[in-house]
Amino acid sequence: MSTNLYDQDFYAWTNEQAALLRSGNLSAADIENIAEEIESMGKAERRELVSRLVVLLLHLLKWQFQPERRSKSWRATIRVQRFDLSDHLSDNPSLKSQFSEATAKAYRNAMIEAAAETGLPESTFPTTCPWSFGQIMDDGFWPE
């Protein structure tokens, strides 16, 4: 019954599974799908890290390579993303160990978006992220 509910009404399934777990009725719980959903939640946290890094790195690239177009909006976006990333890493400290790999993935996309948004060729930008974790997250760091 739970598996059908999982496919037909995910919200109802989550409520049912939570009740079963809270009552200690593990034999009736849909363990396989629960495990899959927990893994999926972890992947979503990692995707959020990469997504926020893309936005931050994109704006840092634009800041560095289009100094004549710097704006309060770009500055605000950079600051907000830094704060949000810091909060996200505080909520998920084990993601810090994945920061290097996440930054590499995010930088690839940020570089493509920076080229599209600035009109500059992709070859204008470094092929790998030129900034360290400390610089990316430092509210006092503004690439020149």
Buried (B, 14 or more C-beta within 10 A) or exposed (E): EBEEBBEEEEEEBBEBBEEBBEEEEEEBBBBEBBEEBEEEEEEEBBEBBBBBBBBBBBBBBBBBBBEEEBEEEBEEBBEBBBEBBEEBBEEBEEBEEBBEEBBEBBBBBBBBBBBEBBEBEEEEBEEEBBBEEEBBBEEEBEEE
